[in-house]
Amino acid sequence: MTLQPVTVVLVLLILLLLSAIKVLREYERAVVFRLGRLVGARGPGIFLLIPFVDRMVKVSLRTIALDIPPQDVITKDNVSIKVNAVLYFRVIDPAKAVVMVEDYLYATSQLAQTTLRSILGQVELDDLLAEREKLNHQLQTIIDSQTEPWGIKVSLVEVKHIDLPQEMQRAMAKQAEAERERRAKVIHANGEYQAAKTLAKAAEIMAVHPQSLQLRYLQTLSEIATENNSTIIFPLPLDLIKPFLKSLPAEEPAR
């Protein structure tokens, strides 16, 4: 049984129509070239291509997390370290991402690596450790400005890990220990100073009001009697019994 020519033609037309129908997801775009010339971007949803005439390159618009491998960096104060980071970017102009650069993923990765080494090599190690947020913003601004002609938007750059040499780690540990000891000594000295000021004020009050000294004396005796069971001989100040001596009647002189 042979197929009729009309049937063959219909089958070919159906196959051509099916090959011309394209469906893209919401986060996808198709950059269409017609006989080698850029037509534009298509999608999302369903659209048609002219068979054997149109060619398309599919591009994703989702944010891509690109891991930057560890880079050897020599800081401004001549410390050799290894630094890795992560780069978040997405395509905002599919036509530019396809036409302006051969492989935008590879190009962005190489640009991020060279920029990371360049920027971190201009700062000292202490600034790199203390001002990481500032450096992240600086890296994001520079890389984003250079990828803008490619239709790529860099939204975030994060330095993940800084690998320090063993000698530098030991030196930083000693520095941190010395800093903690300094703070402890300062806190102890401040405590002694405040205690001395309080005692000086108490001495001034007792000098103005001698009765407070007598009350403190009696309180000390009470505390000693409560805490210790042994017999303690404690000298009694004359000022404490002077009021009682004044209240006694004066003795008459002997005749």
C-alpha positions as CSV (number, residue, x, y, z in Angstrom):
1,M,0.0,0.0,0.0
2,T,1.5,3.3,-1.1
3,L,0.8,6.7,0.3
4,Q,-0.9,9.2,-1.9
5,P,1.2,12.3,-2.8
6,V,-1.4,14.5,-1.1
7,T,-1.0,12.6,2.1
8,V,2.8,12.9,2.0
9,V,2.4,16.7,1.4
10,L,0.0,17.0,4.4
11,V,2.4,15.0,6.6
12,L,5.3,17.3,5.7
13,L,3.2,20.4,6.2
14,I,2.2,19.2,9.7
15,L,5.8,18.4,10.6
16,L,6.9,21.8,9.4
17,L,4.1,23.5,11.4
18,L,5.0,21.6,14.5
19,S,8.7,22.5,14.1
20,A,7.7,26.2,13.7
21,I,5.7,26.3,16.9
22,K,7.8,27.1,20.0
23,V,6.7,27.4,23.6
24,L,8.8,29.1,26.2
25,R,8.4,29.3,30.0
26,E,7.9,32.5,31.9
27,Y,11.6,32.9,32.7
28,E,12.8,32.1,29.2
29,R,13.4,34.2,26.1
30,A,14.4,33.3,22.6
31,V,16.8,35.4,20.6
32,V,15.7,35.0,17.0
33,F,18.0,35.3,14.0
34,R,16.5,35.4,10.5
35,L,19.0,34.4,7.8
36,G,21.8,35.5,10.2
37,R,20.3,38.8,11.1
38,L,19.0,39.6,14.6
39,V,15.2,39.9,14.6
40,G,14.6,40.3,18.4
41,A,13.6,38.4,21.4
42,R,10.5,36.3,21.6
43,G,8.5,34.8,24.5
44,P,7.3,33.8,26.9
45,G,4.5,31.6,25.7
46,I,3.8,30.3,22.2
47,F,5.2,31.8,19.0
48,L,6.1,30.8,15.5
49,L,9.4,30.5,13.6
50,I,9.9,30.3,9.9
51,P,11.3,26.8,9.2
52,F,14.8,26.8,7.6
53,V,14.9,30.6,7.9
54,D,14.8,31.4,11.6
55,R,17.1,30.2,14.3
56,M,16.7,30.9,17.9
57,V,19.0,30.9,21.0
58,K,17.3,30.2,24.3
59,V,18.3,32.4,27.3
60,S,17.2,32.1,30.9
61,L,16.3,35.3,32.8
62,R,16.6,33.7,36.3
63,T,19.2,34.9,38.8
64,I,22.4,32.8,38.5
65,A,24.6,32.1,41.5
66,L,28.1,31.9,40.1
67,D,30.9,30.5,42.4
68,I,34.2,32.3,42.0
69,P,37.0,29.8,42.7
70,P,39.7,30.7,45.2
71,Q,42.0,33.4,44.0
72,D,45.6,34.1,45.1
73,V,45.7,37.7,46.3
74,I,48.6,39.7,47.7
75,T,47.2,42.5,49.9
76,K,48.5,46.0,50.1
77,D,50.6,45.1,53.2
78,N,52.2,42.1,51.3
79,V,50.2,39.3,52.9
80,S,49.5,36.4,50.6
81,I,45.9,35.0,51.0
82,K,43.4,32.9,49.1
83,V,39.9,34.4,48.7
84,N,36.8,33.0,47.1
85,A,33.4,34.6,46.5
86,V,30.0,34.1,45.0
87,L,28.4,36.3,42.3
88,Y,24.6,36.7,41.7
89,F,23.6,38.1,38.3
90,R,20.8,37.7,35.7
91,V,20.3,38.5,32.1
92,I,18.1,41.6,31.5
93,D,18.7,42.0,27.8
94,P,18.7,38.6,26.1
95,A,19.7,40.0,22.7
96,K,22.8,41.7,24.0
97,A,23.8,38.7,26.1
98,V,23.9,36.6,22.9
99,V,25.2,39.2,20.4
100,M,27.7,41.2,22.4
101,V,29.6,38.3,24.0
102,E,30.3,34.8,22.9
103,D,29.6,33.1,26.3
104,Y,28.3,35.4,28.9
105,L,28.6,32.8,31.7
106,Y,32.3,32.3,31.0
107,A,33.0,36.0,30.4
108,T,31.3,37.0,33.6
109,S,33.2,34.4,35.6
110,Q,36.6,35.6,34.2
111,L,35.7,39.2,34.8
112,A,34.7,38.5,38.4
113,Q,38.0,36.7,39.1
114,T,40.2,39.4,37.7
115,T,38.2,42.2,39.5
116,L,38.4,40.3,42.8
117,R,42.2,40.0,42.6
118,S,42.5,43.7,41.6
119,I,40.3,45.2,44.2
120,L,41.4,43.1,47.2
121,G,45.0,43.7,46.2
122,Q,44.6,47.4,46.9
123,V,43.5,47.1,50.5
124,E,45.3,46.0,53.7
125,L,44.5,42.7,55.5
126,D,42.9,44.5,58.5
127,D,40.6,46.5,56.2
128,L,39.7,43.3,54.2
129,L,38.6,41.6,57.4
130,A,36.9,44.5,59.0
131,E,35.2,46.2,56.0
132,R,33.9,43.2,54.0
133,E,30.5,44.8,53.3
134,K,32.1,47.9,51.8
135,L,34.4,45.7,49.6
136,N,31.4,43.6,48.5
137,H,29.5,46.7,47.4
138,Q,32.6,48.0,45.6
139,L,33.0,44.7,43.7
140,Q,29.4,44.6,42.8
141,T,29.5,48.2,41.4
142,I,32.6,47.6,39.3
143,I,31.5,44.2,37.8
144,D,28.0,45.5,37.1
145,S,29.3,48.5,35.2
146,Q,31.5,46.3,33.0
147,T,28.8,43.7,32.3
148,E,26.1,46.3,31.5
149,P,27.0,46.4,27.8
150,W,26.4,42.6,27.7
151,G,22.8,43.0,29.0
152,I,23.7,41.5,32.4
153,K,22.8,42.9,35.8
154,V,25.0,42.0,38.8
155,S,22.9,42.2,41.9
156,L,25.3,41.0,44.6
157,V,28.8,39.9,45.3
158,E,29.8,38.2,48.5
159,V,33.3,37.3,49.7
160,K,32.8,33.9,51.2
161,H,36.1,32.7,52.7
162,I,39.5,34.2,53.3
163,D,42.3,31.6,53.8
164,L,45.1,33.1,55.9
165,P,48.6,31.6,56.2
166,Q,49.4,29.8,59.5
167,E,51.9,32.4,60.6
168,M,49.4,35.1,60.1
169,Q,46.7,33.2,62.1
170,R,49.1,32.8,65.0
171,A,50.1,36.5,64.9
172,M,46.4,37.5,64.9
173,A,45.6,35.2,67.8
174,K,48.5,36.7,69.8
175,Q,47.2,40.2,69.0
176,A,43.7,39.3,70.0
177,E,45.0,37.8,73.3
178,A,47.0,41.0,74.0
179,E,44.0,43.1,73.3
180,R,41.8,41.1,75.8
181,E,44.5,41.5,78.4
182,R,44.7,45.2,77.9
183,R,40.9,45.5,78.2
184,A,41.0,43.4,81.4
185,K,43.6,45.7,82.9
186,V,41.7,48.8,82.0
187,I,38.5,47.5,83.5
188,H,40.4,46.5,86.7
189,A,42.0,50.0,86.9
190,N,38.6,51.7,86.4
191,G,37.2,49.5,89.2
192,E,40.0,50.5,91.6
193,Y,39.5,54.2,90.7
194,Q,35.8,54.1,91.3
195,A,36.3,52.2,94.6
196,A,38.9,54.8,95.8
197,K,36.5,57.7,94.9
198,T,33.7,56.0,96.9
199,L,36.0,55.5,99.9
200,A,37.2,59.1,99.8
201,K,33.6,60.3,99.8
202,A,32.8,58.1,102.7
203,A,35.8,59.4,104.6
204,E,34.6,63.0,104.0
205,I,31.1,62.2,105.3
206,M,32.5,60.5,108.4
207,A,34.8,63.5,109.1
208,V,31.8,65.8,109.0
209,H,29.6,63.5,111.0
210,P,31.7,61.6,113.6
211,Q,28.5,59.7,114.8
212,S,28.5,57.8,111.6
213,L,31.9,56.4,112.5
214,Q,30.6,55.2,115.8
215,L,27.7,53.5,114.2
216,R,30.0,51.8,111.7
217,Y,32.1,50.7,114.7
218,L,29.1,49.1,116.4
219,Q,28.0,47.5,113.2
220,T,31.5,45.9,112.8
221,L,31.3,44.6,116.3
222,S,27.9,43.1,115.6
223,E,29.1,41.3,112.4
224,I,32.2,39.9,114.2
225,A,30.0,38.6,117.1
226,T,27.7,36.9,114.6
227,E,30.3,35.3,112.4
228,N,32.8,34.2,115.0
229,N,32.3,32.2,118.2
230,S,35.7,33.0,119.7
231,T,36.3,35.8,122.2
232,I,37.7,39.0,120.7
233,I,39.2,41.8,122.7
234,F,38.4,45.0,120.9
235,P,39.5,48.5,122.1
236,L,36.6,50.8,122.8
237,P,37.0,54.3,121.5
238,L,36.8,57.0,124.2
239,D,34.5,59.1,122.0
240,L,31.9,56.3,122.2
241,I,31.6,56.5,126.0
242,K,32.2,60.2,126.5
243,P,28.4,61.0,126.4
244,F,27.9,58.5,129.3
245,L,30.7,60.0,131.3
246,K,29.2,63.4,131.1
247,S,25.9,62.2,132.4
248,L,27.4,60.9,135.7
249,P,27.2,63.1,138.8
250,A,30.4,64.8,139.8
251,E,31.9,63.5,143.1
252,E,32.2,65.8,146.0
253,P,35.8,66.5,147.2
254,A,36.8,64.8,150.4
255,R,36.9,67.0,153.6
